[in-house]
Amino acid sequence: PFHRYRDLEHFKHDLSGIRYGGKDGVDDREPGSNPSNLPSPITYRVTVPTDYDNDREVPYPTLIVVPADAGFGQTLNGVGGTKAICETELFHEKNECVVVELGFNRPTWLADTATCNHESFLLDVVLPRFLARYNVGTISLLGYANGGFGALNMLLRHPHLFHRVAVADVPVLGDFSGYMRPWGHVDFVDDETPGETKPPWTSFADAFPHNAMFLPYNAGALATCEYVAGEMGFSASGEARIGMWSGNRTRWEMERLAEQFGEFGVPHRFSTEFDDEDADWNGEWLKEALAFIAADM
């Protein structure tokens, strides 16, 4: 069913006839290598469990990992998603699942705007190729910072495609300094340090050059939509589909988003345990986020 926040009719890119430039499921470049050399706006690499069987009767649950920075997400913090999740945590082995790490040609917000096509490229080019090659069941998402922004909105905007999401330190308002209410836009005030300014997200203006392009990706605005709230109901196992961990850069806006989710009946799990830390793949939030995903894959 249509609702006013689901489709970006003016900005959605028509990718019919577009060819994926990378290798299917394999990209051997080092994390942090020059993202401008990526063969497509998005490329991906896949890690499967040791006993993976493409003909197995029960499909494998899948986790899509969305980095915060360009490339495969090692530019900023020294550890890429695959290393942290598969090599360190052995998540794919412990949970018999497939892990897909995305790589982007620029820091991603997973949006379609006048300047980027990351949402369409993921949904219309990368995901169909991945599904055709691998034995995939439910698909969950994981990310932090602006990568978490993209992961969260993928579930909110496409709840029929994705199962669950776990995100940390998410700038849910990008570079804006307020939040959406049914009666309009209200400025945030940090109660503890009212003079504190919101940290800038330098890639935001590149992704959203006009304010109108941001509204369909405003999680607070999406929460006011009855369709979205209805689709975000608990999964069959009784688990919430959304898990959120606040971080040092986004503590106050994530707290307000959690309040808004509660106000509009959007089931979620929210933790402030790590709100004095800047999230990255080294953070302790990751263990809790992976446990949240593993509880219902």
LOLOKE-122722 format. One record per residue (C-alpha): residue number from 1; residue in three letters; chain; x, y, z. Coordinates in nm, 2 decimals, decimal comma. Example, Ala and Ser with C-alpha at 12.3 -4.5 7.8 and 13.67 -1.06 7.14 Angstrom:
% LOLOKE-122722
  nr rest kette     px     py     pz
   1  ALA     A   1,23  -0,45   0,78
   2  SER     A   1,37  -0,11   0,71
END
This chain:
% LOLOKE-122722
  nr rest kette     px     py     pz
   1  PRO     A   0,00   0,00   0,00
   2  PHE     A   0,11   0,35  -0,07
   3  HIS     A   0,18   0,61   0,19
   4  ARG     A   0,34   0,95   0,16
   5  TYR     A   0,68   0,86   0,31
   6  ARG     A   0,74   0,53   0,14
   7  ASP     A   0,84   0,63  -0,21
   8  LEU     A   1,07   0,91  -0,32
   9  GLU     A   0,88   0,95  -0,65
  10  HIS     A   1,08   1,26  -0,76
  11  PHE     A   1,42   1,13  -0,66
  12  LYS     A   1,41   0,75  -0,70
  13  HIS     A   1,66   0,65  -0,97
  14  ASP     A   1,56   0,43  -1,27
  15  LEU     A   1,83   0,17  -1,28
  16  SER     A   1,69  -0,05  -1,55
  17  GLY     A   1,97  -0,17  -1,77
  18  ILE     A   2,24  -0,08  -1,52
  19  ARG     A   2,51  -0,34  -1,49
  20  TYR     A   2,68  -0,43  -1,17
  21  GLY     A   3,06  -0,36  -1,21
  22  GLY     A   3,20  -0,58  -0,93
  23  LYS     A   3,25  -0,95  -0,87
  24  ASP     A   2,95  -1,14  -0,73
  25  GLY     A   3,00  -1,17  -0,35
  26  VAL     A   3,38  -1,14  -0,37
  27  ASP     A   3,58  -0,83  -0,34
  28  ASP     A   3,95  -0,88  -0,25
  29  ARG     A   4,05  -0,52  -0,21
  30  GLU     A   4,17  -0,42   0,13
  31  PRO     A   3,93  -0,23   0,36
  32  GLY     A   4,01   0,13   0,35
  33  SER     A   4,14   0,12  -0,01
  34  ASN     A   4,05   0,42  -0,23
  35  PRO     A   3,67   0,41  -0,26
  36  SER     A   3,68   0,60  -0,59
  37  ASN     A   3,82   0,29  -0,75
  38  LEU     A   3,52   0,08  -0,66
  39  PRO     A   3,36  -0,07  -0,98
  40  SER     A   3,01   0,04  -0,88
  41  PRO     A   2,84   0,28  -0,64
  42  ILE     A   2,80  -0,02  -0,41
  43  THR     A   3,00  -0,34  -0,41
  44  TYR     A   2,98  -0,63  -0,16
  45  ARG     A   3,16  -0,92  -0,02
  46  VAL     A   3,01  -1,23   0,14
  47  THR     A   3,12  -1,45   0,43
  48  VAL     A   2,94  -1,79   0,47
  49  PRO     A   2,97  -2,05   0,74
  50  THR     A   3,22  -2,34   0,69
  51  ASP     A   2,95  -2,59   0,62
  52  TYR     A   2,75  -2,36   0,39
  53  ASP     A   2,52  -2,56   0,15
  54  ASN     A   2,36  -2,37  -0,13
  55  ASP     A   2,10  -2,65  -0,16
  56  ARG     A   2,01  -2,67   0,20
  57  GLU     A   1,63  -2,69   0,25
  58  VAL     A   1,63  -2,43   0,52
  59  PRO     A   1,77  -2,10   0,39
  60  TYR     A   2,04  -1,92   0,58
  61  PRO     A   1,95  -1,60   0,77
  62  THR     A   2,16  -1,31   0,65
  63  LEU     A   2,31  -1,00   0,80
  64  ILE     A   2,38  -0,70   0,58
  65  VAL     A   2,66  -0,48   0,73
  66  VAL     A   2,65  -0,11   0,64
  67  PRO     A   2,97   0,09   0,70
  68  ALA     A   2,98   0,45   0,81
  69  ASP     A   3,26   0,56   0,58
  70  ALA     A   3,34   0,50   0,21
  71  GLY     A   3,49   0,18   0,09
  72  PHE     A   3,45  -0,12   0,32
  73  GLY     A   3,44   0,09   0,63
  74  GLN     A   3,80   0,08   0,76
  75  THR     A   3,90   0,43   0,66
  76  LEU     A   3,80   0,59   0,99
  77  ASN     A   3,86   0,34   1,27
  78  GLY     A   4,10   0,07   1,15
  79  VAL     A   3,86  -0,23   1,16
  80  GLY     A   3,62  -0,32   0,89
  81  GLY     A   3,28  -0,49   0,95
  82  THR     A   3,38  -0,83   0,82
  83  LYS     A   3,69  -0,84   1,05
  84  ALA     A   3,50  -0,74   1,36
  85  ILE     A   3,19  -0,95   1,30
  86  CYS     A   3,33  -1,26   1,13
  87  GLU     A   3,70  -1,29   1,22
  88  THR     A   3,67  -1,16   1,58
  89  GLU     A   3,32  -1,26   1,68
  90  LEU     A   3,28  -1,56   1,44
  91  PHE     A   2,91  -1,45   1,41
  92  HIS     A   2,86  -1,64   1,09
  93  GLU     A   2,98  -1,96   1,24
  94  LYS     A   2,80  -1,94   1,57
  95  ASN     A   2,47  -1,86   1,41
  96  GLU     A   2,50  -2,05   1,08
  97  CYS     A   2,43  -1,73   0,88
  98  VAL     A   2,56  -1,54   0,58
  99  VAL     A   2,72  -1,20   0,64
 100  VAL     A   2,73  -0,94   0,36
 101  GLU     A   2,95  -0,64   0,40
 102  LEU     A   2,87  -0,35   0,17
 103  GLY     A   3,13  -0,11   0,02
 104  PHE     A   3,03   0,24  -0,10
 105  ASN     A   3,19   0,49  -0,34
 106  ARG     A   3,12   0,76  -0,08
 107  PRO     A   3,00   0,78   0,28
 108  THR     A   2,65   0,64   0,26
 109  TRP     A   2,31   0,74   0,41
 110  LEU     A   2,15   0,47   0,18
 111  ALA     A   1,93   0,73   0,02
 112  ASP     A   1,81   0,83  -0,33
 113  THR     A   1,85   1,20  -0,38
 114  ALA     A   1,96   1,43  -0,66
 115  THR     A   2,33   1,34  -0,59
 116  CYS     A   2,33   0,96  -0,51
 117  ASN     A   2,14   0,64  -0,59
 118  HIS     A   2,25   0,41  -0,30
 119  GLU     A   1,90   0,30  -0,20
 120  SER     A   1,80   0,20  -0,55
 121  PHE     A   2,14   0,05  -0,63
 122  LEU     A   2,11  -0,17  -0,32
 123  LEU     A   1,75  -0,28  -0,38
 124  ASP     A   1,75  -0,30  -0,76
 125  VAL     A   2,10  -0,41  -0,85
 126  VAL     A   2,30  -0,56  -0,56
 127  LEU     A   2,03  -0,74  -0,37
 128  PRO     A   1,88  -0,93  -0,67
 129  ARG     A   2,23  -1,05  -0,77
 130  PHE     A   2,30  -1,16  -0,41
 131  LEU     A   1,97  -1,34  -0,37
 132  ALA     A   2,02  -1,52  -0,70
 133  ARG     A   2,35  -1,67  -0,60
 134  TYR     A   2,30  -1,75  -0,23
 135  ASN     A   2,05  -1,95  -0,03
 136  VAL     A   1,90  -1,66   0,17
 137  GLY     A   1,62  -1,65   0,42
 138  THR     A   1,55  -1,35   0,64
 139  ILE     A   1,77  -1,04   0,60
 140  SER     A   1,86  -0,82   0,89
 141  LEU     A   2,07  -0,50   0,89
 142  LEU     A   2,35  -0,36   1,11
 143  GLY     A   2,53  -0,03   1,11
 144  TYR     A   2,65   0,27   1,31
 145  ALA     A   2,66   0,65   1,26
 146  ASN     A   2,54   0,74   0,91
 147  GLY     A   2,56   0,38   0,81
 148  GLY     A   2,32   0,31   1,09
 149  PHE     A   2,10   0,58   0,96
 150  GLY     A   2,08   0,40   0,63
 151  ALA     A   2,02   0,06   0,79
 152  LEU     A   1,74   0,19   1,01
 153  ASN     A   1,56   0,36   0,72
 154  MET     A   1,59   0,05   0,51
 155  LEU     A   1,38  -0,14   0,76
 156  LEU     A   1,13   0,15   0,82
 157  ARG     A   1,09   0,22   0,44
 158  HIS     A   1,09  -0,15   0,33
 159  PRO     A   0,96  -0,36   0,61
 160  HIS     A   0,85  -0,63   0,37
 161  LEU     A   1,21  -0,69   0,26
 162  PHE     A   1,40  -0,67   0,58
 163  HIS     A   1,36  -0,86   0,91
 164  ARG     A   1,53  -0,67   1,19
 165  VAL     A   1,79  -0,39   1,24
 166  ALA     A   2,05  -0,31   1,50
 167  VAL     A   2,21   0,04   1,50
 168  ALA     A   2,43   0,26   1,72
 169  ASP     A   2,51   0,63   1,75
 170  VAL     A   2,28   0,72   1,46
 171  PRO     A   2,24   1,08   1,35
 172  VAL     A   1,87   1,04   1,29
 173  LEU     A   1,83   1,40   1,20
 174  GLY     A   2,15   1,43   0,99
 175  ASP     A   2,27   1,78   1,03
 176  PHE     A   1,93   1,92   1,14
 177  SER     A   1,90   2,04   1,50
 178  GLY     A   1,54   1,95   1,57
 179  TYR     A   1,29   1,66   1,56
 180  MET     A   0,96   1,60   1,39
 181  ARG     A   0,63   1,61   1,58
 182  PRO     A   0,29   1,58   1,43
 183  TRP     A   0,24   1,95   1,48
 184  GLY     A   0,57   2,05   1,33
 185  HIS     A   0,94   2,07   1,38
 186  VAL     A   1,08   2,13   1,73
 187  ASP     A   1,44   2,23   1,81
 188  PHE     A   1,64   1,99   2,04
 189  VAL     A   1,77   2,12   2,36
 190  ASP     A   2,04   1,92   2,54
 191  ASP     A   1,91   1,93   2,90
 192  GLU     A   2,24   1,86   3,06
 193  THR     A   2,46   2,09   2,84
 194  PRO     A   2,22   2,34   2,68
 195  GLY     A   2,51   2,53   2,52
 196  GLU     A   2,64   2,22   2,34
 197  THR     A   2,61   2,23   1,97
 198  LYS     A   2,53   1,93   1,76
 199  PRO     A   2,84   1,77   1,60
 200  PRO     A   2,85   1,81   1,22
 201  TRP     A   2,82   1,53   0,97
 202  THR     A   3,02   1,65   0,68
 203  SER     A   2,88   1,39   0,43
 204  PHE     A   2,52   1,49   0,50
 205  ALA     A   2,50   1,80   0,28
 206  ASP     A   2,65   1,60  -0,01
 207  ALA     A   2,39   1,33   0,02
 208  PHE     A   2,09   1,56   0,09
 209  PRO     A   2,16   1,89  -0,10
 210  HIS     A   1,80   2,00  -0,05
 211  ASN     A   1,59   1,98   0,27
 212  ALA     A   1,29   1,82   0,09
 213  MET     A   1,51   1,52   0,00
 214  PHE     A   1,56   1,44   0,37
 215  LEU     A   1,19   1,41   0,48
 216  PRO     A   1,13   1,06   0,34
 217  TYR     A   1,44   0,94   0,55
 218  ASN     A   1,34   1,12   0,87
 219  ALA     A   1,28   0,83   1,12
 220  GLY     A   1,08   1,06   1,34
 221  ALA     A   0,85   1,15   1,06
 222  LEU     A   0,82   0,78   0,95
 223  ALA     A   0,72   0,69   1,30
 224  THR     A   0,41   0,91   1,27
 225  CYS     A   0,29   0,70   0,97
 226  GLU     A   0,03   0,44   1,07
 227  TYR     A   0,15   0,20   0,80
 228  VAL     A   0,51   0,21   0,93
 229  ALA     A   0,41   0,17   1,29
 230  GLY     A   0,18  -0,12   1,20
 231  GLU     A   0,46  -0,30   1,00
 232  MET     A   0,71  -0,26   1,28
 233  GLY     A   0,51  -0,49   1,51
 234  PHE     A   0,70  -0,76   1,70
 235  SER     A   0,83  -1,06   1,50
 236  ALA     A   0,68  -1,41   1,53
 237  SER     A   0,92  -1,49   1,82
 238  GLY     A   0,80  -1,18   2,02
 239  GLU     A   1,12  -0,99   1,96
 240  ALA     A   1,12  -0,62   1,86
 241  ARG     A   1,24  -0,56   1,50
 242  ILE     A   1,44  -0,25   1,59
 243  GLY     A   1,74  -0,24   1,83
 244  MET     A   1,91   0,10   1,90
 245  TRP     A   2,21   0,20   2,11
 246  SER     A   2,28   0,57   2,17
 247  GLY     A   2,63   0,71   2,14
 248  ASN     A   2,83   1,01   2,24
 249  ARG     A   2,76   1,20   1,92
 250  THR     A   2,39   1,14   1,90
 251  ARG     A   2,27   1,07   2,26
 252  TRP     A   2,00   1,33   2,28
 253  GLU     A   1,85   1,28   1,93
 254  MET     A   1,84   0,90   1,97
 255  GLU     A   1,67   0,94   2,31
 256  ARG     A   1,41   1,17   2,15
 257  LEU     A   1,36   0,92   1,87
 258  ALA     A   1,30   0,64   2,12
 259  GLU     A   1,04   0,85   2,30
 260  GLN     A   0,87   0,92   1,97
 261  PHE     A   0,87   0,55   1,88
 262  GLY     A   0,70   0,49   2,21
 263  GLU     A   0,45   0,76   2,15
 264  PHE     A   0,34   0,62   1,82
 265  GLY     A   0,35   0,26   1,92
 266  VAL     A   0,66   0,15   1,73
 267  PRO     A   0,81  -0,15   1,91
 268  HIS     A   1,18  -0,12   1,97
 269  ARG     A   1,47  -0,19   2,21
 270  PHE     A   1,67   0,11   2,32
 271  SER     A   1,99   0,12   2,53
 272  THR     A   2,19   0,41   2,67
 273  GLU     A   2,47   0,19   2,81
 274  PHE     A   2,73   0,32   2,57
 275  ASP     A   2,62   0,68   2,52
 276  ASP     A   2,95   0,81   2,64
 277  GLU     A   3,13   0,64   2,34
 278  ASP     A   3,16   0,72   1,97
 279  ALA     A   3,04   0,40   1,81
 280  ASP     A   3,26   0,21   1,57
 281  TRP     A   3,33  -0,16   1,49
 282  ASN     A   3,56  -0,18   1,79
 283  GLY     A   3,28  -0,07   2,04
 284  GLU     A   3,13  -0,28   2,30
 285  TRP     A   2,78  -0,20   2,16
 286  LEU     A   2,86  -0,44   1,88
 287  LYS     A   2,84  -0,75   2,10
 288  GLU     A   2,50  -0,65   2,23
 289  ALA     A   2,38  -0,56   1,88
 290  LEU     A   2,49  -0,90   1,74
 291  ALA     A   2,32  -1,08   2,03
 292  PHE     A   2,00  -0,88   1,96
 293  ILE     A   2,01  -0,99   1,59
 294  ALA     A   2,10  -1,35   1,68
 295  ALA     A   1,80  -1,38   1,91
 296  ASP     A   1,57  -1,39   1,61
 297  MET     A   1,72  -1,43   1,27
END
